[in-house]
Amino acid sequence: MDLQDQLKKLFPDHQESNEPIEKVTENHELFIQKEPMICKYEKRKGKATTIIEGYEGSDEDFKVLAKEIKTKLSVGGTFKDGAIIIQGDYRDKIMNILKDKGFKTKRVGG
């Protein structure tokens, strides 16, 4: 007995819909600034962190950018006090991601 048969037994009155499921994709435009964003390396509590600062747009846009960077790199991180804090030293990869999006970046700290 497969899953479809089990569901039919649980919900005998259910009618299946043949309509295609629409996927909603949110295409969010980020504010492109004139000044470069600062991408620096720090050690906090003995662990390597990459900090991105200097975004001039809204905090909501910066949070969207933080989530996208964390997802692409598959790392942890947070958004605090107008800065994105990423766990680990990913300056080169982050700078490439930001350049692809049209941002200017400046490497600080080694």
C-alpha positions, -999 to +999 in steps of 0.1 A: +000+000+000+016+033-011+011+067+003-017+077-021-038+047-011-033+055+026-043+091+021-074+080+002-084+059+031-079+087+056-096+113+035-123+096+013-141+128+004-110+146-009-109+156-045-075+159-062-068+191-080-051+189-114-041+226-114-004+233-115+010+247-083+023+282-088+056+290-072+059+326-060+094+339-065+102+372-049+126+393-070+138+419-046+158+449-059+187+459-036+199+495-033+232+498-051+254+524-034+283+545-044+306+539-015+322+504-012+310+479+014+337+469+040+344+432+043+367+425+072+381+396+092+380+394+130+385+368+156+357+367+182+361+344+212+389+326+193+368+319+163+371+334+128+343+358+117+337+378+085+320+412+090+303+431+062+295+468+070+288+500+051+254+493+035+236+526+029+201+511+020+174+500+044+179+474+071+153+451+055+173+450+022+205+443+042+187+414+060+177+400+027+213+402+015+225+386+047+201+356+043+212+352+006+249+352+015+243+327+044+223+304+021+248+305-008+277+297+015+258+273+038+271+290+069+257+305+100+256+342+107+235+371+119+225+407+112+234+430+141+238+468+145+240+474+107+265+447+100+263+411+087+284+387+108+293+354+091+309+325+109+343+317+093+367+335+070+348+338+037+360+372+026+369+362-010+336+343-016+315+370-001+333+397-021+326+377-053+289+373-044+287+411-038+305+420-070+281+398-090+252+417-075+268+450-085+283+462-052+317+476-047+337+460-019+368+468+001+389+441+018+401+450+053+422+431+078+449+411+061 
